[in-house]
Amino acid sequence: MTSTLRGAIFLSIENGGFMDISDYIKYDNGVIRWKRKTGRSTQIGKEMGVNNGKGYLTFKFNGSRLKVHRVIWELHNGEIPDGMEIDHINHKRDDNRIENLRIVSRDDNMRNKSRYKNSSSGYCGVCLRSSGKWFAYIQNKSKQVSLGHFDTLEEAVSARVEAERLYGFHDNHGL
């Protein structure tokens, strides 16, 4: 369990007390580095974090696995409220510069997603149906909204772009 104050992150320890992680780490332009030894393998000044297989950098501290981007956010801004997430604005999960991080709701985070690699049209929310028509749709608050069937890819993309604007999607969505 963690608790934070701006500039400090407290991790509960076995005796019921708390340990301030910020005594052991420092932020350095998108990375965190050890500033104090915690064990034999700790190297002061070494960049922390390994890829967790999903693109996010994580590290282990006092028996807990922590995500680097969340720790950096909390060091700068304090505790992340329940129901909120940290979004990587440029979609690069290992780019943890504070200016690339923002706090958002789940719905807002879903409005800044990368295009799926297997997208058949090359655009989010646009696909070719067996009828030969292009279908455009958008997700809003976990519900799919149909934007219609179109004769051309350009018409479907135009409808999708307009819907993204209407529903407040981030400029980077689908890139």
N, C-alpha and C positions, 0 to 999 in steps of 0.2 A: 504494500500500500504506500502510495506517495501522497504528499501534501506539499503545497508550494506557497511561497511568498515571492513577490517579484525579486529576482536575483538569487533565490535560494530554493532548493528542492529537497524536501525532507523525506527520507525513506525509513519506514518502521524497521526496527531491529529486534532481535530475539528477546531482549530484556524488557520490552515494552516501551523503550525510548525511541528517539528519532535520530537519524544521522543526516547531516546536510551534505548532499552530493556536491554542491558548489564549492565545498572546501577541497575537493579532489579533482575537479575538472575546470577547464576554462574554454570559452568560446573564441574561435579564431577564424573569422571569415567563412562561415559555413561548416566548419568542423569543430569537434570538441577534442581537447587534448588533456592528457593527464598532467596535473600540476603537482601531484603528490603520490608517493608510492602506496599501493594497497596490498601488494604481495610481491613475490619473487619475480613474476613475469611482467610487472608494471614497469614501463619505461617513461620517465618524466618527459613531456613534450611530444610523445607519440600520439598520432591521430587515432581516435577511437572509432570503432564501428566495423562490422562485417555485414555483407549482404545477406539478408535472411531468405534469399531465394525468390522473393517477390519484388526485389529492387530497393527495399528499405534498409537503411543501415541500423543495426542494433548493437548493443554492448551489454555485458553482464556486470552488475555492480552489487556486491553484498548478497549474491544469490538470486537477484532479480534481473530478468532480461528487459531492457528498456530501449525504446526507439529514439534514435538520435534527434529526429526532427521534433518530436514532442518535448524532449529535454531542452533543446535550444529554444523552442517557443516559451516554455515555462521559465527559463532563465531570464528571458527578456520581458515577459509579460505577466508572469504569475500563473496560477492554476488554470487548467483548461476546464471550463464548466461542463457538467454532465450534458450529454446530447450534442456536444460540439466536437468537431474534428479539425485537424490541421491539414490544409490543402497545400500542395506544391503547385504554385501558380503556373510554372512552365512545364508541368507534367513529369519532370525528371526527379524521380524519387530519391536520388542520392545527392541532389542539389539542396543543401540545407542552410543556405544563406538566409538570414532572417528576412531580408527583403523579398525572398521567394516564398515565404510562408505566410498563410493567413488563416484565421480562425473562421470556420463556417459551420452551418448546420449540415446534416447529411444530404438534404435536398439541394443545398447550394453546392456542395462538393460534387454531386452528380451532374451539375451544370457546367463542370469544368473537367470533363473526361477526355482522354485521348480517343481517337478513332480506333475501332477494333482492327486488328491486323487482317482479319478475314473478311472485311467489308467488300461486298461484291461490286458496289458502285463507286467506292472510294470516298464516300461521304457518310457521316452519321445520319441515321434515320431515313435512309433512302435505299430502296431495293427494287429489283426487277421481278415482277410477278410472272407466273406462267402464262398469263393473258397477254404478255408483251407490254403491259403498262408499267410505268414507274410508280411505286407506292411511297409516299412520304408520311412519316409519323414522328412524334416527339413524346418523351416521357415527361410528365409534370406531376410532382408529388406522388410518385410511384404508380401513376396511371398512364397507360398509353393513350395518346390522343391522335386520331387519324387526321391527316391533313389532306388526304385525297389521292386519287389515281391520276396520273398525268401521261401524256403522249411522249414527252421528251424528258431526258435526264435533267436538262437545264430548268424546266418548269418545276420539277419535283424539288431540286436543290433550292430554287428560289423560294418555294413555299416553306421549306425547312428553315432557311436562313431567316425569313420573316418571323416564323414561330419562335426561333431562338431569341430574336430581339424582343418579341412580345412577352415571352416567359422569363426574360432576364438572365439568359445564359451568359457565361463569361466569354470574352473575346477569343480566348484560347481553346474553347470547346471544339473538339473534333480535329484538332491539329496533331 
